[in-house]
């Protein structure tokens, strides 16, 4: 009897414990709470990132797999609180686009001056081809124009355009549910379609030379040359006087006069037969030969040049500007030639070499090439900071402040004549525009936005993973049920065509022009389709940062145009 009672007690005890364990696990997975939401999203991101590392015939989707895992999770009945879902999705997308804008900002306006217009024209070509193609299908197939606009918005992964189309339909007194359903059904393949189109282009049309990063010989790239002064007009003139004789930009970093080595100052007098080492823009090389006379046939632009072995009395040192008070200051205002007796020949900002002119505004994290005697350079080093360790500490305050400003910009209503509803940049357009502005113009207002490449990459990946996980989770609940409907499968197929056909056509034409490398082309295509996941795929499979740069260049205008087009088509053709 004692054993029987003991067995009953054990059964009761362990049975309750097993029940409690089951309830604990069920609460962790199924009962909506903050902890449950974090667990579900972390699970989706973990599985997606793990599966994304799998390569099939050399191809992997990378972070894109998070989206598919989210769809499957939603289909299996997993869900999180709706408010938390919207928060995580919005915050992830906002963080991704803002940090991306911050990263490309310093070089954005330079790219706009040189080839930004061309990049945006190609982006508009993708938008135009896709819009005309969808209108043509609407005319041929039994699909209403409002439904087709929803399909177009989903195929181009542009939810702000969907919102604009829905507003226009509501103002006309027409139902907008069909547009929303069309967007929901076509969105998943719209996300993937751009990746598949880029894979197709690379497989069929891309040659090895198209994968090589093409550098532009613009004012962002310097050239070093040695010249012998034979121009009699320069004899007996100071460097300052010679600078006033021409509008050309150049820096004289060394002067050799026989066996004498001179650190040039503004008042240094040059004479015939002096050898000068000149740093200038690449497109000014021929002008330098005319100005000074004879160019010495010696290669100074090789990265392997040991500058410190050239002259025993002079040292060339790279110093990082980490003194916050100098952020945004013009190089000429620092008076380093007169104060320390040194020359700054070049400034390295990211991967771009800039000519160290007096009007160049320094930015936190710039690397300055300083030439002079070692003692003087030591003093310059103390003046500029050169605290490399501080660069590893990201300025999180700047990130959050920038996000606030970006979201504020995104909510500003832009009233366009002839349109009844205002246009807004939204949570994607506002932050990327603000990121670009802060990255490019922040130093002018003493705003330090510098972050290391690894920190920026981590924040972008984190934001994108959250966004894709939430997007897949919200779409997965009704995705398969909608697809099996009679019109659902047709809508999915049409949406996939609207995604792939314009990308392949325009991408093929750009390739044939031989103007851009494939990375830049991918950035154009991803930006015109407002597809951050495809951009990440391009960055993971291609060398260099050209996809991100071209993406950020075309994204703001492309998204704005799509929002306007959605409203115009509804207002004038429905």
Residue pairs with C-beta under 8 A, 6 or more apart in sequence:
27 33
27 36
28 35
28 36
28 39
29 36
29 39
29 40
29 78
30 36
30 78
32 79
32 80
32 81
32 84
33 81
34 84
36 80
37 80
37 81
37 84
37 85
37 88
40 73
40 78
40 79
40 80
40 473
41 80
41 88
41 466
41 469
41 470
41 473
43 73
44 66
44 69
44 70
44 73
44 469
44 472
44 473
45 66
45 465
45 466
45 469
47 69
48 63
48 65
48 66
48 67
48 68
48 69
48 70
48 465
48 468
48 469
49 63
49 65
49 66
49 465
51 65
51 69
52 60
52 61
52 62
52 63
52 64
52 65
52 66
53 60
53 62
54 60
59 199
60 540
61 68
61 195
61 537
62 536
62 537
62 540
62 541
63 461
63 464
63 465
63 468
63 533
63 536
63 537
63 540
64 191
64 192
64 195
64 468
64 533
64 534
64 536
64 537
66 465
66 468
66 469
66 472
67 188
67 191
67 192
67 468
67 469
67 471
67 472
67 533
68 472
69 469
69 472
70 468
70 469
70 470
70 471
70 472
70 473
70 475
70 476
71 188
71 472
71 473
71 475
71 476
71 479
72 472
72 476
73 472
73 473
73 476
74 472
74 473
74 474
74 475
74 476
74 477
74 479
75 476
75 477
75 479
75 480
76 476
78 473
79 85
79 473
79 477
80 473
85 470
85 473
85 474
86 470
88 466
88 469
88 470
89 466
89 467
89 470
89 471
89 474
90 427
91 463
91 466
92 462
92 463
92 464
92 465
92 466
92 467
92 468
92 469
92 470
93 427
93 428
93 463
93 467
93 532
94 403
94 406
94 407
94 427
94 428
94 431
94 463
95 403
95 459
95 460
95 462
95 463
95 466
96 459
96 460
96 463
96 464
96 467
96 532
97 428
97 431
97 432
97 435
97 463
97 532
97 555
98 399
98 402
98 403
98 406
98 431
98 432
98 434
98 435
99 399
99 435
99 451
99 456
99 459
99 460
99 463
100 432
100 435
100 460
100 532
100 548
100 551
100 552
101 406
101 431
101 432
101 433
101 434
101 435
101 436
101 437
101 438
101 439
101 552
102 399
102 402
102 435
102 436
102 438
102 439
102 449
102 451
102 456
103 435
103 439
103 456
103 460
103 548
103 552
104 436
104 439
104 545
104 548
104 549
104 552
104 553
105 435
105 436
105 437
105 438
105 439
105 440
105 442
105 449
106 349
106 350
106 352
106 363
106 439
106 440
107 220
107 349
107 350
107 352
107 549
108 116
108 436
108 439
108 440
108 549
108 552
108 553
109 440
110 218
110 219
110 220
110 352
111 119
111 549
111 550
111 553
112 553
114 216
114 218
115 216
116 553
118 515
119 520
119 524
119 550
119 553
119 554
120 553
120 554
120 557
120 558
122 506
122 510
122 524
122 528
122 554
123 524
123 527
123 528
123 554
123 557
123 558
124 528
124 557
124 558
124 561
125 506
125 509
126 502
126 503
126 506
126 524
126 525
126 528
126 529
126 558
127 502
127 528
127 558
127 561
127 562
127 565
129 501
129 502
129 505
129 506
130 152
130 155
130 156
130 498
130 501
130 502
131 152
131 565
131 569
133 497
133 498
133 501
133 502
134 148
134 151
134 152
134 155
134 498
135 148
135 569
137 143
137 148
137 494
137 497
137 498
138 144
138 145
138 148
141 490
141 494
143 151
143 491
143 494
144 178
145 569
145 570
145 573
145 574
146 165
146 169
146 174
146 175
146 176
146 178
146 179
146 570
146 574
147 178
147 179
147 181
147 182
147 491
148 182
149 162
149 165
149 179
149 182
149 566
149 569
149 570
150 162
150 165
150 178
150 179
150 180
150 181
150 182
150 183
150 186
151 182
151 183
151 185
151 186
151 491
151 494
151 495
151 498
152 161
152 498
152 566
153 159
153 161
153 162
153 165
153 179
153 182
153 183
153 562
153 566
154 162
154 182
154 183
154 184
154 185
154 186
154 187
154 190
154 495
155 186
155 187
155 189
155 190
155 193
155 494
155 495
155 496
155 498
155 499
156 190
156 498
156 499
156 529
156 530
156 562
157 187
157 190
157 191
157 529
157 530
157 531
158 530
158 559
158 562
158 563
158 566
159 183
159 426
160 424
160 425
160 426
160 428
160 429
160 559
160 562
160 563
161 559
161 562
161 563
161 565
161 566
162 179
162 180
162 183
162 566
163 426
164 421
164 423
164 563
164 564
164 566
164 567
165 176
165 179
165 566
165 567
165 569
165 570
166 176
166 179
166 180
167 421
167 567
168 420
168 421
168 566
168 567
168 570
168 571
169 175
169 176
169 179
169 570
169 574
170 176
171 420
171 421
172 570
172 571
172 574
174 574
181 482
182 491
182 495
184 475
184 478
184 479
184 482
185 479
185 482
185 483
185 488
185 491
185 492
185 495
186 491
186 492
186 494
186 495
186 496
186 498
186 499
187 471
187 475
188 472
188 475
188 479
189 492
189 495
189 496
189 499
190 495
190 496
190 499
190 529
190 531
191 471
191 531
191 533
191 534
193 495
193 496
193 499
193 500
193 503
194 499
194 500
194 503
194 525
194 526
194 529
194 531
194 534
195 533
195 534
195 537
196 500
197 499
197 500
197 503
197 504
197 507
197 525
198 503
198 507
198 522
198 525
198 534
198 537
198 538
200 500
200 504
201 503
201 504
201 507
201 508
201 511
201 518
201 521
202 518
205 508
205 511
206 511
206 518
210 511
210 517
210 518
211 517
211 518
211 519
211 542
211 543
212 517
213 517
213 519
213 543
213 544
213 546
214 516
214 517
214 520
215 221
217 282
217 283
218 281
218 282
218 283
219 281
219 283
219 355
220 352
220 353
220 354
221 281
221 282
221 352
221 353
222 279
222 280
222 281
222 282
222 346
222 353
222 354
222 355
223 279
223 280
223 281
223 282
223 284
223 285
223 301
224 277
224 278
224 279
224 300
224 301
224 345
225 277
225 278
225 280
225 285
225 288
225 289
225 295
225 296
225 300
226 275
226 276
226 277
226 278
226 295
226 296
226 298
226 300
227 275
227 276
227 278
227 288
227 289
227 292
227 293
227 294
227 295
227 296
228 273
228 274
228 275
228 292
228 293
228 294
228 296
229 235
229 270
229 271
229 272
229 273
229 274
229 275
229 276
229 292
229 293
230 272
230 273
230 292
230 293
230 294
231 291
231 292
231 293
232 272
233 245
234 242
234 270
234 272
234 291
234 292
235 270
235 271
235 272
236 269
236 270
236 271
237 245
237 269
237 270
238 266
238 267
238 268
238 269
238 270
239 252
239 264
239 265
239 266
239 267
239 268
239 270
240 266
240 267
242 270
242 291
243 250
246 287
246 291
248 280
248 284
248 287
248 288
248 291
249 280
249 281
249 284
249 355
249 357
250 278
250 279
250 280
250 284
250 288
250 355
251 278
251 279
251 280
251 343
251 344
251 345
251 346
251 355
251 356
251 357
252 264
252 276
252 277
252 278
252 279
252 343
253 264
253 277
253 278
253 279
253 343
253 345
253 371
254 261
254 262
254 263
254 264
254 276
254 277
254 310
254 311
254 314
254 371
255 261
255 262
255 263
255 264
255 268
255 270
255 274
255 275
255 276
255 277
256 262
256 274
256 275
256 276
256 277
257 271
257 274
257 275
261 311
261 313
261 314
262 268
263 314
263 341
263 342
263 343
263 371
263 372
263 373
264 276
264 343
265 337
265 338
265 341
266 337
266 338
270 276
275 296
276 292
277 300
278 288
278 292
279 345
279 346
279 355
279 356
280 287
280 288
280 355
281 355
288 295
289 295
307 316
307 371
308 314
308 315
308 316
313 373
314 371
314 372
314 373
315 371
315 372
315 373
315 374
315 377
316 345
316 369
316 370
316 371
317 369
317 370
317 377
317 381
318 348
318 367
318 368
318 369
318 370
319 367
319 368
319 370
319 377
319 380
319 381
319 384
319 386
320 365
320 366
320 367
320 368
320 384
320 385
320 386
320 387
320 388
320 391
321 327
321 362
321 363
321 364
321 365
321 366
321 367
321 368
321 384
321 385
321 386
322 364
322 365
322 384
322 385
322 386
322 387
322 388
322 390
322 391
323 383
323 384
323 385
324 364
324 446
324 448
326 334
326 362
326 384
326 385
327 362
327 363
327 364
327 443
327 446
327 447
327 448
328 361
328 362
328 363
328 442
328 443
328 444
328 445
328 446
329 361
329 362
330 358
330 359
330 360
330 361
330 362
331 344
331 347
331 356
331 357
331 358
331 359
331 360
331 361
331 362
332 357
332 358
332 359
333 358
334 383
336 342
336 344
336 370
336 380
336 383
337 343
340 372
340 376
340 377
340 379
340 380
340 383
341 372
341 373
341 376
342 370
342 371
342 372
342 376
342 377
342 380
343 370
343 371
343 372
344 356
344 368
344 369
344 370
344 371
345 356
345 369
345 370
345 371
346 353
346 354
346 355
346 356
346 368
346 369
347 353
347 354
347 355
347 356
347 360
347 362
347 366
347 367
347 368
347 369
348 354
348 366
348 367
348 368
348 369
349 363
349 365
349 366
349 367
351 545
354 360
356 368
356 369
361 443
361 444
362 368
362 443
363 442
363 443
363 450
364 443
364 448
364 449
364 450
365 391
365 450
368 384
370 377
370 380
372 380
391 450
391 452
392 452
394 451
394 452
394 455
395 448
395 449
395 450
395 451
398 438
398 442
398 447
398 448
398 449
399 451
399 459
402 431
402 434
402 435
402 438
402 449
403 431
405 434
405 438
406 430
406 431
406 432
406 433
406 434
406 435
407 427
407 430
407 431
408 430
409 425
409 430
409 431
409 433
409 434
410 424
410 425
410 426
410 427
410 428
410 429
410 430
410 431
411 424
411 430
412 424
412 425
412 430
413 422
413 423
413 424
414 422
414 423
414 424
414 425
415 422
415 423
416 422
416 423
416 564
419 564
419 567
419 568
419 571
420 571
421 567
423 560
423 563
423 564
423 567
424 430
424 563
425 433
425 556
425 559
425 560
426 559
428 530
428 559
429 555
429 556
429 559
429 560
432 552
432 555
432 556
433 556
436 552
436 556
438 447
438 449
439 449
442 448
442 449
451 459
460 536
461 536
464 532
464 533
464 536
467 532
468 533
482 488
483 489
483 492
499 529
503 525
503 529
506 525
507 521
507 525
510 516
510 521
510 524
511 518
511 521
516 524
516 550
517 544
517 546
518 542
519 538
519 542
519 543
519 544
519 546
519 547
519 550
520 546
520 547
520 549
520 550
521 550
522 534
522 535
522 538
522 542
522 547
522 550
523 535
523 538
523 546
523 547
523 548
523 549
523 550
523 551
523 552
523 553
523 554
524 550
524 551
524 554
525 534
526 532
526 534
526 535
526 538
526 547
526 551
527 535
527 550
527 551
527 552
527 553
527 554
527 555
527 558
528 554
528 558
530 555
530 558
530 559
530 562
535 547
535 548
535 551
538 547
539 545
539 547
539 548
